[in-house]
Amino acid sequence: MKNFFSNIKGDAFGGITAGIVALPLALAFGVSSGLGPSAGLYGAIFISFFAALFGGTNTQISGPTAPMTAVSMVVIAGIIAANDGDVNKALPAILTVFLLAGLIQIGLGALGFGKYIKYIPYPVVSGFMTAIGVIILVTQILPSIGYYPKEDVALVSQYKPQAEELILENILKEEAGEGILVLEDFEETIARAKKMTEADIAKESKTLAKSATSGVLGTLKILPRALKNINWLELLLALATIFIVYGFKRITTKVPSALVALIVISGIAYGFDLNYRPIEEIPTGLPLPKMEIFTQFNLASISPYIFTAITLALLGAIDSLLTSVVADNMTKTKHQPNKELVGQGIGNTIAAIFGGIPGAGATIRTVVNINAGGKTRLSGMIAGVLLLVVLLALGPVASKIPAAVLAGILITVGIGVMDYKGLKAIPALPKDLKFGPFKVSSEVIVMLVVLVLSTFWNLVYAVGIGLVIASLLFMKKIGDLTAKRSDVKSLKEEAWADETGFPSQLEEEVFIKHIKGPLFFGSTSEFQQLAKQIPPTAKTVIIRMGRMQYMDQSGLYAMEDVLVDLKKQNMNVLLVNLLKQPKYMMERIGIIPDLIPEKHIFKDFKTCLTWIKENVKDVY
């Protein structure tokens, strides 16, 4: 407890400064997610406080981040669309997915998975982060020019036939669920269809219009129409916000430029009574737990999003632990990865219960905290308390913030979150793959695949596909390297130190094969050529296995095939220095002793050489 309060002044300055930096981002991420500014603020309050309290990085400031918000957008949009566009109806299922993500993070930490996060390949992370930037940048174009598809009457009317069809389809599904035979009872269907009002059709049409114009592809599809309906005031507010965010940094970096932009442009818009579009109203009073998560729990509604919850958990883990490494480098300390995952999981779980969006360790906010004097977990907790005070004291004021201002802030976030380091390295990376006449870099291929699929298709699946491709390419490289080092060469071309005294008169009769490195699925094809490359004069084959530490099932069967071929040619096969794991594998399927008797297995080359001198005759 003494250490906890050992740096109160520094932690207070650090926490307050980080909280101020977090405020505009929390509001912006909340709006961007689709749940509104209050959800972003709630997420920032609870994640910041509890991740700091229970986490393993003393100076970490947590809250909603760009990657977590981008994935959350997918969940929120999908569940809202499945609930007739009604946010309140969809909220329990949405928050349950977020709650599940938090619980998975706690599980990852408790099981000790923190140390494995570092094995995520950099090209996957790079492609994903750049895609996040592109998604945020593109999806904020419409709000920054004041165009909202749901309010475009002409556009919404185009979806009226589709809305009627969807409503009728839902009626038929209801009847099927109730056991009503539609073809035998048209009257019931007609009676229910007559209850369908113009308001119902209009609501469904708006939902369809919003769904069709969401995401990168939807935005690009509707952009030509949006550009013909620009709200010049909204665009001016967004551009002014972007100008201040970048311009104020040139004056000083001690004051957060995003906060300056938020206050200045919002003050001008409100003070001059401009006809702008404000953000959604932020509820006043203390956040209350959303008990409907538990009372209205429905496994069927969240089952399609379980994999997404796992992705959120892993993404939050990567995001947080990368920030922890940055904090370690700045403070010369060492974070506890598993404890940090548990803390982040607790923060996200509690945030979900109170209606907040999920988050992770935030690099910029953490750096700000450290530079302002933060040294202990108290700083992160103070940041959360400060945001709670802002919510209670300034909620009605914050509700007057122009939506275009937050869109402008998010555009700068999107530009900043892209991995320019990875993009700049593209021309310099070695081109190790060949497609016809073209040579390309495998690292670049992985990055671009993740970038394109994340941007235009699905963030969750893109990361999975990227990991699979990166793993396959890695295994191919290792296989190629192993095979290259383990080429079949004659004794005269390659000899290990203890082979220098080998009888010269027996070189034609004895062939020595060196296996260097693991024999696994990536190196089996080269090993299987062994029987074909042995000189016709040789009748004894020595396989030196002292440097083969591991053999997988593919390698095991490749070894069996080669030994069977050699036995058909009446060759004696001698194994030298067979290690424990490969020997165990060979014994399990009977290679030892069926193909290789125990007497043909030698602990070292010297013993094998004695056997050679006694049993192999000089024929050639």
Steps between C-alpha positions, in 0.01 A plus 500: 500500500797728576631458144149561369500855640873565462457738208165672560591834343653346185216246466240775541657711225548196278146367554331838450701571183430151359130537587485832314663339195258206524181712516461601132614157382256321728210707367617455140547124528159468663332683212701302244406167660128564448405494869543874556742724693387378842611142415849629417513703821378209714761274340777751571392545865475133599782355290743772606421454870478121529773410249733726701386356833539133403749524210870420479634824350529782753478793257251358248198716410224293343178580319331475160756480217474517122552125435256392771239750381535388137428137595222609736334685211463168316333336800271795571389549139431129452295455818304825447413392145379165636274686746305712249737795541399548863809580712317449830378159389848400382691641800485193730649274231766759407612547860498123557754458218717772659460333841607167350809665347598631844452158660714339227776753575486407869525135397798568272682671784410235757624223267828682437452588132649848541849391400377353169347819361845609377493223239235678288687576173576867439354505142162390640505775764623756243232416243231502768603837649516665156157355419364644825627840392342467155167383644479789748611752240250387233202443731535851648471668160117498507456654848775753425301631201170481689345222294295237687345230276207440739391860450522494118129456419559414134760238591288345776200471264709282268509237773122499558425186287786314670372612842147373425642169384710468816204580728286242321780247529512562876122446521537164323782401736283588800216288365734210428629524860141490628418196286261688269486346150511808278371332184196374692433822687550805278259702713735503800789617282284771340374614842853535630618674182218757534643598838815610322503882508678760288708581807616137520594502133680836534695377802608181323591700188724729705670199659565347158630831365739540791619138475560528124708815541706390802862388492760590240320345202165652598658844545678486164179384332294791634779761485408645156147564626629639831731745321195648326337559839784657700408697808761774471476606865570145622792468257643834618478389865676170422777670297554762773530219756759316289692826445520571875593138589803514271574871528497527880761223527745737331445756778522259795450133577447555873130570445304232307419648160186281464359650818584854383323432168199354683463802733574774244282375212216386729513837678481691171216284366297526820590864577398626158188282504593330175256254352723195556424136585587416865603155622249279678400617845720365778293371795549684827569330832702194595526215246270215596562129434312355202343203674319400180831340395412227749120516509465494119793269426451311175777269381359485145537879457868504593619162365589646155728747680693267732798493262482880484510513882814285491649738242414801718668330795816417304512841334461673836777278638739586215412871515551514878822299515660699218423815701645329810828449312507871411437586866782263608745669263408845631500415872773230502260262675359157413128437463319177593326386177259248651396734780450774240265275300298424813477874576392585146244220511354624828484855360323389181261274692390775738481755215267266309272461804465880514445542125852599394685398185812283541852639505865427565824663609534826305855591396459878463312535829759283679790706362322822606453357850867408537622835365270684744645312798284187535687205656246275673160342431339792680550716189274279285238492774507881529449527122184288533370704794562826310289375208225403743505854643478642145202273432317608816583871480519570129273238341241753374777729370674211320170416331530830307822391324458501117507155343728637226764592761524140620510384136794735443681367809442141383641580156825610667494181710455291184794672333716457812426134569626374161831313511720728288812317616370178341382679185837675450682166533312338207761581229790392723369158611669199332304352210499134598199374303470452125175514301589436136740774395422712809681494832319622809556515875306249709483758781339753266253240371380425854472871587306585183266201535412602857471867397268437205283234665468704821407816312252360252374176651529396865751603767465179697542255213780711347717459809434124507586462132808718545621282788447182295686639196785636717530164678505304172762730348709478816482121497597495132803719570610283792443189290706642213781603736499162673500316168778722368718430803413133482583434132606147407873523431768238459771450761770654283305828472407530866655346807448571867807524724476145632474356145852603392641160591244304295673220300551630145462151352139483631375835365330333201330239716370735773279805458460749785193718533497796743166628630531852637193648661149358554349253256147635456240550230693790351814295434366153419498531119878553485566219749292259293745542210767328710448148359528630142826690559708228666788387274443152350824374658377565857342216695514659846337832593588689817239756608645743755217635715677679784387839368142397434326598824142457383293290261129554434253248357570605140873459559440164667318356199753651259772322697303174485455528120873558448598209726256267320656599164851441633402161643360397158845578358657272766687786664609510860385818674689617809370777727750708698422706812121460475347751743217428745198655321569358149579158650173500693307585180675225302432243771129591511436379144753216499777646284715390793551203505311384184704705249795600717608240759643628828847371405505748210450799729825655630548763771790668313686490168808335653299191599333494159841521328617194693197307370572620143860379512388162628200442270548691171737358240691699239338396170580793267 
